[in-house]
C-alpha cells in the first residue's frame, strides 16, 4: 500500500513538472528568396565593390530584417535592412566587396523572435557577359568544357549554376568557349565571372533583327524569317526578343558587355542568292546593336568577332570580315577575336568541320580573353 501511495505521489509530481516545462520553440521557417540565388553573380560597379539585390516573400510580416555576410572567411555582424515591402514581397539593395564566393545569411524577427531564415552559400560581385550569335557562340563544340576555378557561373534568365557545358540558354549539347574564357578572367581579376548565353546555331544576322526590319533576300534557313506581301522578307523577331529580354533582365548596367560571334551563315552560302553582302551585314548588325541600346536605355558595349569560316578551302569571307571590322573602326563595337584564324586540329573532326575541337574551344576562350582583358583593365581604372 505504501509503495502504491509513493508511486502515485511521484506520478502526480512528474505531471506537474511536465506541465510547468514550456514546449520547445519551433525552428525558424525557411525564408523564400528570389535573389540572390546560389552561384548568382552581380556586376560590380567599380574595381572594389558592387550592389546585390535581396528580394523574396515573407511567410509572416516581420518587424526586423537582418543580414550578415561572410567575405574572405570574415563574418560580419548582423545588420538591420531597411526593406521596401509590398504586401509580403520585399526587395532591398546591399553593398558587398568585389569578389566571391561570398556567403549571405538573412533572418527576420517578430517582437525579438527569429521567425524566418535563409542562407545563400555562393554570391559573387564580378563580371557578367551576354553571349550571342550562332553555333560557335553556343554549345556546338566537339568537347564539353568545365570551369577549373569553380568561380564561373551561367544564367539562362532564371536559374544560376556553375558554367559546365552545355550552357543553359544556348542551342546545342556540346562544348563552348565560356568555361575557359571565364577561368582566364577569374585568374586575371580575382572575381567571379558569369555568362548569360543565347546563341542559336546556324542563324544569319538577318534572323536576329527586330521584327519589322525588311531585307531583300532570305537566309539559307527560313524558320525564323517570313516573306512579306511585297516580296521582301523580315525576321519573326524571336531571337532579338530573347536577346532583349536577357539584357533587360540583367538591369541597367547589369552586365559588362555583349560578346557577338556570328557570320558563318551569311558568308559564302551554297546558294549565292542567300549570301549576304558585307554592306548589308554591317547595316543589319549595326541595327541590332543600336536597337538593343535604345530598348534597354543605356549604351551597352558590344564585342564583335571576325567569324566567317566554314571548312578547309572555304576559310574566310573578306566581305563579311571587312563588315565586322568596320564596326570597330567606326566605334560602334569593340574588336573581338579573329576566330577564322583557328584552323586544323582546332576544328572538329580533325579540321574537317566548322565547329571547334576541345583544343579549339580553349584557344577560342584564350583569344576572347586577350581582347577583353586590356579593355576591362582600362574600364576599371
MARDOGU-172110 format. One line per 5 residues: their letters; for each residue x, y, z of C-alpha. Coordinates in steps of 0.02 Angstrom, whole numbers, plus 50000, padded with zeros to 5 digits. Each point is the difference from the previous one (the first is absolute). Example, Ala and Ser with C-alpha at 12.3 -4.5 7.8 and 13.67 -1.06 7.14 Angstrom:
BEGIN
AS = 50615,49775,50390 | 50069,50172,49967
***
This chain:
BEGIN
XXXXX = 50000,50000,50000 | 50141,50119,50047 | 50086,49963,49833 | 49840,50037,49906 | 49977,50167,50091
XXXXX = 50182,50047,49967 | 49985,49959,49816 | 49839,50100,49985 | 50080,50151,50081 | 50151,49984,49885
XXXXX = 49891,49995,49845 | 49900,50151,50056 | 50161,50098,50032 | 50069,49946,49831 | 49842,50059,49911
XXXXX = 50009,50169,50088 | 50182,50019,49950 | 49960,49956,49819 | 49856,50125,49998 | 50118,50137,50060
XXXXX = 50133,49964,49865 | 49971,50109,49846 | 49996,49909,49832 | 50156,50019,49893 | 49995,50147,49879
XXXXX = 49966,49957,49819 | 50147,50021,49883 | 49993,50157,49890 | 49915,49975,49832 | 50098,50007,49837
XXXXX = 49994,50174,49925 | 49955,49994,49815 | 50130,50097,49899 | 49988,50053,49818 | 50173,50079,50008
XXXXX = 50138,49971,50028 | 49998,49820,49941 | 50142,49878,50025 | 50144,50036,49879 | 49923,50165,49948
XXXXX = 50122,50135,49945 | 49962,50186,50005 | 50092,50121,49888 | 50123,50102,50103 | 49982,50188,49988
XXXXX = 50188,50031,50014 | 50158,49902,50037 | 49961,49990,50186 | 49814,49970,50026 | 49825,49973,49936
XXXXX = 49820,49993,50056 | 49894,49844,50010 | 49811,49988,50005 | 49922,49905,50145 | 49819,49960,49961
XXXXX = 49872,49870,50045 | 49836,49966,50088 | 49966,49996,50188 | 49889,49864,50070 | 49961,50116,50147
XXXXX = 50025,50187,50010 | 50153,50037,50109 | 50047,50160,50089 | 50188,49968,49975 | 50100,49937,49851
XXXXX = 50184,49964,50033 | 50144,49950,49887 | 50179,49946,50024 | 50133,49945,49876 | 50155,49892,49999
XXXXX = 50133,50080,49891 | 50173,49921,49986 | 49965,49899,50155 | 49951,50153,50104 | 49823,50002,50069
XXXXX = 49917,50168,50019 | 49880,50045,50139 | 49813,49995,49976 | 49945,50159,49910 | 49820,50065,49993
XXXXX = 49930,50024,49824 | 49880,50138,49951 | 49887,49893,49894 | 49871,50061,49876 | 49850,49886,50027
XXXXX = 49852,49978,49882 | 49876,49886,50088 | 50117,49858,50050 | 50121,50024,49854 | 50159,50097,50036
XXXXX = 50154,50068,49912 | 50155,50091,50059 | 50176,50040,49938 | 50154,49948,50097 | 50182,50046,49967
XXXXX = 50136,49867,49996 | 50183,50007,49954 | 50052,49936,49829 | 50046,49817,50006 | 49922,49839,50059
XXXXX = 49937,49880,50027 | 49922,50094,50147 | 49875,49922,50120 | 49841,50094,50045 | 49888,49966,50149
XXXXX = 49830,50079,50034 | 49879,49991,50144 | 49837,50084,50042 | 49934,50037,50173 | 49830,50037,50075
XXXXX = 50003,50076,50174 | 50179,49941,50025 | 49969,49820,49945 | 50081,49929,49842 | 49860,49940,49887
XXXXX = 50084,49970,49831 | 50179,49968,49940 | 50091,49976,49834 | 50179,49965,49948 | 50079,50018,49827
XXXXX = 50170,49918,49992 | 50069,50072,49838 | 49973,50183,49956 | 50120,50094,49885 | 50040,50180,49959
XXXXX = 50092,49992,49835 | 49979,50005,49812 | 49851,49948,49893 | 49995,49977,49811 | 49857,49962,49882
XXXXX = 50051,49881,49860 | 49904,50001,49835 | 50020,49945,49820 | 49999,49831,49917 | 50069,49827,50039
XXXXX = 50177,50048,50049 | 49924,50117,50129 | 49896,49855,50067 | 50021,49815,50047 | 50055,49924,49834
XXXXX = 50184,49966,50039 | 50072,49825,49989 | 50047,49983,50184 | 49906,50061,50153 | 50097,50121,50109
XXXXX = 49985,50035,50187 | 50060,50137,50115 | 50166,49959,50081 | 49994,50143,50126 | 49823,49961,50059
XXXXX = 49963,50186,49991 | 49915,50009,49830 | 49811,49992,49996 | 49862,50013,49872 | 49819,50056,49996
XXXXX = 49862,49965,49874 | 49898,50147,50063 | 49926,49905,50148 | 50119,49870,50071 | 50182,50017,50052
XXXXX = 50129,49861,50002 | 50184,49966,49973 | 50047,50024,49817 | 50034,49819,49952 | 49948,49958,49823
XXXXX = 49875,49996,49924 | 49953,50177,50046 | 49815,50029,50035 | 49916,50129,49890 | 50101,49961,49843
XXXXX = 49970,49869,49866 | 50097,49837,49988 | 50054,49868,50125 | 50188,50003,49974 | 50142,50113,50052
XXXXX = 50023,50189,50008 | 50140,50127,50023 | 49918,50075,50156 | 50079,49894,50138 | 50180,50031,49941
XXXXX = 49966,50184,49967 | 49921,50019,50171 | 50146,49913,50086 | 50123,50115,49912 | 49906,50154,50060
XXXXX = 49984,49930,50177 | 50189,49972,50007 | 50034,50175,49937 | 49877,50100,50105 | 49968,49884,50149
XXXXX = 49811,50021,49993 | 49863,49880,49946 | 49947,50007,49817 | 49829,49960,49929 | 49927,49974,49828
XXXXX = 49822,50021,49937 | 49998,49899,49837 | 49870,50010,49861 | 50094,49944,49844 | 49900,49902,49870
XXXXX = 50086,49882,49878 | 49999,50038,49813 | 49919,50172,50017 | 50028,50142,49879 | 50016,50178,50062
XXXXX = 49834,50026,49910 | 49914,49885,50124 | 50059,50108,50147 | 49922,50160,49933 | 49853,50076,50093
XXXXX = 49833,49956,49922 | 49949,50127,49868 | 50171,50030,49920 | 49987,49945,49817 | 50137,49920,49895
XXXXX = 50000,49946,49818 | 50058,49819,50006 | 49976,49864,50131 | 50137,49902,50089 | 50031,49817,49963
XXXXX = 49887,49946,50144 | 49829,50083,49995 | 49923,49940,50164 | 50027,50167,50089 | 49957,50114,49853
XXXXX = 49840,50034,49904 | 49960,50064,49827 | 49907,50165,49986 | 49862,50034,49873 | 50111,50114,49896
XXXXX = 50133,49864,49977 | 50120,50056,50135 | 50038,49904,50158 | 50010,50035,50186 | 50053,49910,50158
XXXXX = 49861,49932,50110 | 50089,50092,50142 | 50016,49854,50121 | 50191,49999,50010 | 50008,50188,50029
XXXXX = 49859,49991,50128 | 50095,49867,50097 | 50161,50100,49995 | 49909,50156,50057 | 49911,49905,50140
XXXXX = 50167,49943,50070 | 50079,50172,49984 | 49853,50083,50087 | 49992,49864,50131 | 50178,50037,50054
XXXXX = 49948,50179,50039 | 50081,50167,49958 | 50188,49975,49988 | 49969,49825,50065 | 50127,49918,49884
XXXXX = 50169,50053,49932 | 49980,49966,49813 | 49921,49895,49863 | 50114,49875,49914 | 49941,49975,49819
XXXXX = 50067,49854,49898 | 49906,49976,49837 | 50023,50012,49812 | 50025,49825,49934 | 49818,49986,49944
XXXXX = 50011,50162,49901 | 50165,49964,49912 | 50027,49896,49843 | 49834,49906,49999 | 49974,49859,49875
XXXXX = 49859,50100,49923 | 50082,50167,49956 | 49831,50085,50017 | 50004,49957,50187 | 50174,50074,50026
XXXXX = 49991,50169,50085 | 50106,50141,49928 | 50117,50078,50128 | 49917,50170,49986 | 49833,49926,50053
XXXXX = 50081,49896,50138 | 50072,50160,50072 | 49832,50089,49985 | 49902,49860,50085 | 50121,49970,50143
XXXXX = 50012,50187,50031 | 49809,50002,50007 | 49999,49860,50130 | 50130,50088,50108 | 49915,50170,49989
XXXXX = 49826,49929,50029 | 50055,49901,50153 | 50085,50153,50076 | 49845,50105,49970 | 49884,49867,50071
XXXXX = 50100,49971,50160 | 50033,50185,50027 | 50191,49998,50013 | 50150,49983,49885 | 50050,49820,50032
XXXXX = 50169,49956,49924 | 50004,49868,49863 | 50150,49895,49949 | 49987,49935,49820 | 50109,49853,49948
XXXXX = 50060,49966,49824 | 49908,49842,49953 | 49969,49935,49823 | 50090,49829,49997 | 49915,49845,49929
XXXXX = 50121,49859,49956 | 50176,49981,49927 | 50001,50088,49834 | 49860,50117,50057 | 50086,50080,50147
XXXXX = 49950,50183,49992 | 49889,50128,49915 | 50097,50162,49975 | 49835,50090,49974 | 49923,49945,50167
XXXXX = 50164,50023,50092 | 50015,50177,49933 | 49822,50037,50057 | 50036,49936,50175 | 50162,50099,50012
XXXXX = 49913,50158,49939 | 49896,50001,50158 | 50159,50008,50102 | 50076,50138,49895 | 49843,50107,50014
XXXXX = 49989,49979,50189 | 49835,49906,49996 | 50074,49839,50071 | 50160,49937,50078 | 50116,49876,49914
XXXXX = 49970,49820,50043 | 50119,49859,49952 | 50038,49943,49824 | 49929,49825,50013 | 50022,49968,49813
XXXXX = 50184,49979,50043 | 49961,49843,50102 | 50027,49857,49880 | 50061,49821,49986 | 49992,49902,50162
XXXXX = 49913,50147,50083 | 49844,49953,49900 | 49890,49848,50025 | 50029,49834,49911 | 50186,50034,49983
XXXXX = 49974,50163,49909 | 49859,49947,49884 | 49857,50092,50086 | 49945,50176,50043 | 49986,49976,50188
XXXXX = 50146,49999,50120 | 50088,49850,50074 | 50039,49996,50186 | 50167,50082,49969 | 49914,50125,49885
XXXXX = 49873,50048,50133 | 50139,50033,50125 | 50096,50102,49871 | 49841,50093,49954 | 49973,50044,50184
XXXXX = 50181,50057,50014 | 49981,50115,49849 | 49841,50076,50070 | 50093,50031,50163 | 50142,50085,49905
XXXXX = 49874,50124,49928 | 49899,50028,50159 | 50137,50014,50132 | 50089,50159,49939 | 49834,50088,49971
XXXXX = 49933,49950,50170 | 50158,50057,50086 | 49973,50172,49925 | 49817,49998,50051 | 50044,49961,50181
X = 50126,50143,50020
***
